[in-house]
Amino acid sequence: MAVSIPSSKDRAGNAPELARQIKHACEPLPPIEDASFAATFDRFAQARVVLLGEATHGTSEFYRARAAISQRLIERHGFTIVAAEADWPDASRIDRYVRHRGPGKYDEQSFARFPTWMWRNEEVGAFVDWLRAHNEARPMAQRCAFRGLDIYSLRSSIAAVLEYLDRVDPQAADHARRRYGCLTPWQAEPTFYGRAVHYGERDTCEDAVVAQLRDMLDTRSGLQAKDGEDYFDAEQNARIVRAAEHYYRIMYRGSTESWNLRDRHMFDTLRHLLDAGGPTSKAIVWAHNSHIGNASATAMGWQGEFNIGELSRTALGDGAALIGFGTDHGTVAAADDWGGATQIKNVLPARPDSYERVFHETGIRSSLTDLRAAASSVRDSLAMPRLERAIGVVYRPETEFMSHYFEAVLPEQFDAYVWFDQTRAVTPLPSAPPHGAPETYPFGL
């Protein structure tokens, strides 16, 4: 895709005029707690998959808005899955809790590793409790699931596969334990495995993990018929071990290949969830804008990366609704570096040549812009590439331009854009469960 990139001066210069157009095209939103907030999103309920983004991994408004929209889609429109940019084993504990399946055998608390605040926060906790209450009076087949899409749970996924096989087929568990033994020395720090393979210091474990997944799939019909839920969980964990081994093995080759493997895995997991749920299943995805917007309309795609949003658009067409979120300023929970301590940081006001500045200059505190329904003149104006900000679990304001901005074409990236001018950080949960919480409370297992 050939894209003509205007200068930052040109982009900044037309921001006021574009802001006037957006002000007439967007719909001001009431407070998130107002019932009419979520009702505004009924227009997307015909989609098979609604993908809800975030411009940061630590902003309260994004989490609360996604929760409100999700509650509406689940209650009124029959959505059956919430799939988060989170590790499968951690999300599986939440799923047991919200669907009243009883506790499993766990070695860890949910979301207890860096970045703990990303899912272990009050905003997610409130949604989880709502989902448990919503599911309680419904038959198991009609209860909405909470699932994880991500790839980083090598250690926990190996443990989950072995625990399942120890229970249902000890002989198969012995085979699995021998195969996974290839990865055992690296489970705590799987990046060390990737580095050792990359520099030729050891052979790969690829054949072993592929063989284990193949064995799981070969015995699917018998095991799934006997205990479908637990088998499905174990099979997915075997898929994660296979994908994670590959991911850590190639991550030293370059970011594009490892990014694509990760997002392909997340999309494939979403597809498995929809297939398992049957033809009437409908999913809501919670992930960063960089995963749920159409990558082909961004600098990511122009350099060869794809994501869940692009794959969903290709597979489902209009059956996927891609909804991005943005903010101008406020506070955010983030770290200085990967593995660092949680901090509450000030978010700098957006650059003059960014989409965020355009929406800030509308003067509207909160809005929804339905980019599908916008006038062609508005879409044409927004189609000039501009900068867009992405804050992950790391935020470095001192190098914000280089670290957190990229080029994008907004109306091709998203079907709709949700704006909160000023935002605040999520509230991380403590490591211990609240006083009086049941033993199965998901953040205190």
N, C-alpha and C positions, 0 to 999 in steps of 0.2 A: 504494500500500500504506500503510494507516494503522498506525502503530506507536506504542504507548504507551511513552514513555521514562521509566523509573524514575529517581529521584534517585540521585546518587552515594552518598549515605548509605545508601539502601536496598540498592544493589548491593553495597557494601562489607560491610554487615551480614550478608548471607546467604552470603558467601563461605565461611566455615568449614563450614557445613552442606552446601553444594554440593560442597566439596572432599571431604567424607566420602563422598558419593554417587559422585563420580568415582573415588575411590580403589578402590571395589569394582567399578566398571564398566570401568576401563581395564586394559590388559595391560602389566605391566612389560616393558621391552625389554632384551635383553642388549647388550653393547658392539657397536658398528656392525661391527667386524671379525669378530664371531662369525657363522658361517654361518646360525645360527638367527634372526639379526636380519632378514635379507631374506626368509627363509622365512615370517615372520609376515605378509608382504604378498601371499602367494599368493592370498588370498581376493579380490583385485582383478584377477586375471589374466584373467578372462572379459570384461573391458571392452575396447572397441575402442581407447579412449584413456584412459590413466592420467595425470592431471595432478598433478605433485609440486611443492608450493609451497616457500616460504621466507618467514620474517618479516623477513629482512634480506637485503641483497645482499652481505654480507661475513662470513658465519658458517660456519666449517669444518664443524660437525656437519651442517648442512643439505646442503651439497654432498656430503659423504661418505655421508650416508644416501641421498641420491638416487642416487648412483653405485651403492651396494650393491643397492638395490631395482631399479635399472635393469638391472644385470648379471643378476640373478635372472630378471627378466621377459624379457630377451633370450635367455638360455641355456635356460631351462626352458619358456617360454610363447610363444615365437615372435614377440616384438615386433621390428619391423623399422625403426623410426624413433625417433631422439631429437631432439626439436625444442625448441630453447632460445630464451629471450628474448634473442636476440643478432642482430646484423646478418647478413644472408644471405651477403654476399661473404666475411666473416671465417669464418663457419661452413663455407662451401664449401671453403675451404682445409683445414679440419679434416676435412671429409668426404672429400676426395681422399686425405688421409693415412690415415684409418682404413679406407677401402675399397680402398686400394692402387691408386688410379687414376692415380698419377703426378702430378707438380707441374703446375700451370697457369702462366699468365703473370700475375705479381703485381707490384704496385708497392709494396706495404706489408707489414709484418708483421701477423699476426693479432692482433686485439684490442689494437692499439697506441695507440688513442685513449682518452681519458677515457670511462668509468671502467675503466682497464686491469685492475684487480684482480678485477673482477666475473667475468670468464671466464679471464683470464690468471693463473691461480694453480695451486699445486701440486696441489690437490684435483682440479681439472678436468684438469690434465695427466696425472695418474695414471689417470683414467677413460679419457681419449683413448688412452693407450698400451694399456690393457686392451682397448679396443674394436678397435684395430688388430690386436692379437694374436688376438682372438676371430675376426675376419673372415678372417684370412690363409688358412686352409685351406678356406674355403667358396667355392662358386661365386659369381660376382658378383651374381647375382640373389638370393642368400640372405644377402648381407652387410647388416649394419645400418648405416643412414645417420645422419649427424649434420648437422642442418639449423638454420638461423636463421629466426626468425619476424618480426624487428623491421623498422622502417621508416626508420631514421636514416641509411642508407648512400647518400644521393643521389649523392655524388661517385664512390664506388667502383662503384655500380651502373651509372651512365652509362658509366664506363670499361669495365666488363665487357661491356655490350651492344656498344659500339663495337669492342672487341677481337674479339669473336665474329664480328660482321658483316664486319670487315676480312678475316677469314680465309675466310669461306664465301661472301660476296657483297659485293665492294667497292662496287658501285653502290648497294646498299641501305645500306651503311655511310656513303656520302656523304650520302644523304638523312637518315639518323639524326643525323649530325654537324651538319647544318644545323638540324634541329629542336631538338636538345639545346643548340645554341648559344645559344638563348634563356635557358638557365639557367647557361651557363658562367660569367658574372661572379659568380654567387652560390654556386658549388659549395663553396667553403671555408667560407662562413657563410650557409647557406640561410635562417636566421632573418631576415637582412637582406632577402632576397627577399620573405618574407612581410610584413615591415613596409612595404616599398616599395609592394607591391600594396594593402595595407590602407589606406594613406594616399593612394592614388591617384597615386603618383609614377611608376608604370609599369604597362603592361598585363600580364595574366597570361600564363603559358606553357602554360596548360591545353590548348588546342587542339593544340599541337605535341606534347606528350607523349602525349596520347590517340591522335593519329594514328600515332605511332611504335608504340605498343602494338598498335593495330589492324593495322598492317602485319605485325608479328611474328605475330599470331594468324592472319592471312590466309595466311601462308606456312608455318603449323605443320606441315601434313601432309607436305610435301616435306622440310623441314629435320629434322623429328623422325625421319622414317624413315631419314635418312642418318646423323645423329649425335644420337640421342635425349637422352643425358645432357647434352651441351654445349648443345643447344637448350633443354632444360628449364631449365638454369641461366640462359641468356640471357633467356628469356621471363620468368622470375621477376624478374630484375633490371629488365626493362622495366616489370613490374607495380609494383615498388618505386619506380621513378622517377615513375610516375603517382601512386601513393599519397603519396609524399613531397612532390611539388609541391603536392598538395591539402592535406596536413597543414600545411606551413609557411605556406600561404596563409590557412588558417583559424585558426591558433593564436592570433591576436590577437583573435579574436571571443569567446573564452572557453574555459575548460579542458574543459568537458563535451563540446563538439563535437569538439575535437581528440583527447581521450581515446578517444571512441567510434570515431573514424576509425582510430586506431592499433590498438585491440583488434579491430575488424572486419577490418582487414588481417591481423593475426596469425592470427585464426581462419580467414580465407579461405586463407591460406598453408598452414595445417594441413590444411584440406580438400583443397587441390590436391595436397599430399604423399600423403594417403591415396588419393585418386583415381588418382594416378600409380602408386602401389604395387599397385593392384588390390584385389579384394574381401577378400583375406587379410591385407592390411597392417594393422599395429597400431602405435600411436604412444605415446611417453612424452613429456610436456611438462615442461620445467624452467622455471619462471617464479615471480615473486613471488606471495605469497598474494593480493595485490590484483588479480592477473590471473586466477588459477586458481580462486579461490573464487567461488561464485555471487553476483554483484554485487547481485542483487535482494534479498538478505538482509542488505545493509549500507547504511550511510549513502550510499555511492557510488550505489547503485541508487535510493535514495529521492530523490536529487537528479537522476536522469535518466541516470546512466552505466551502461553494460553492459560486460562483459568476456569473455575467452575462456571462462571457466568457465560463465557463464550461457549463452552461445551454444552451447557443447558440450552442456550439459544439454538445451537446447531441441532441438538437432538429433539427439542420440544417446540421450536419456533415460538409462536405467541403463547404457547402453554407454559412458558417461563416468564415471570415478571421480575425484572431486575431493578431494585429500588436502592439508590444511594443516599447517604446522609452526609451533611457537612456542617461546619461551624466556623465562626470567625475568631472568637477569643474566649477566655475563661480559664479553667484549670483542668488538669488531666492527671490520672494516675499512670506513672511510667517510671522507667529506670534509666540511669545514665548509660549502662551497658548491659549486655545479656548476662543474666545471672545476678544482677545488682539488686540493691534494696529498693523497695517500693517508695516512691516519692510523689508528693503532690506538687505538680509543676504548673507554672503559668504558661498558657498557650499564647503565643505572640499574635497580634492582629495580622490578618492575611496580607500577603503581598499585593501591590496595586495591579499586577498583571495576572491575577489568579481568578478563577471562577468564584472562589470564596469572597473576594472583594466585591464582585458584581452583586452577589446576593446580600452582602452586608449593606451595600449602598441603596438597596430597596427600602431600608428603614423598617422592614417587617421583622419582628422578633422570631416568628416561627411560621413556616409555610410549607406547602406541598406544591411542586410544579410537575404536573402530568405532562411529560415531554412527548408522549404519544399524541396527546390531544392539542398541544400548543399550536398556534398559528405557524404557518410555514415561514413567515418572516422572523418569528422568534427563534425557531429551530435553525434557520439559516444564520442568524446572528450568533447563536450559541455554538454553531459548528466551526467557528474559527478556533483553531487549537489555542488553549490557554493552559496555564499552570493549574495543578490541583494538588492539594496537600494530603499526605498520608502519614499518620503517626501510629506506629505499632506499639510494641511493649517497651521500646527504647525511644526516648525523645531527647534530641539535642538541639535546643533552641539556638545555641551559639553557631551552629552550622546548618541552620534550618533549610536554607535554599538547596544546598547540595545533598542534605540527608533526607529531606522529607517532601520535596516537590518533584512532580513529573508532568509531562505534557499529556493532554487528553482532549477528546472531542465529546463533550458532555452528552448531547442528545443521541449519540451513537453508543455511548458507554452504558447509559441507564435508560429505563423506561420512565422513571420518575425520580425526583430529587427532593429529599426532606431537609429542611433548613432550620437550624437552631442558632441564632446569632451569638448568644452567650451561653456557655455551658459550664458544668462543674464536674469534678472528678467523681468516679464511683466510690462507694464506701466499702473497703475491704472487710471481710468477715474475720473474726479471730479464729485461731486454729481449733479451739475447743467448741463443742456444740453449745447452743444456748441452754440456759438452765431449764430443766424440765422437758427438754426435747426427747423424743423417743430414741431408743438405741439405734434405730435404723435411719436416723436423721442423716441425710446424704453428706453433709459437710463435717460430720463428726464420727464417721465410722472407724 
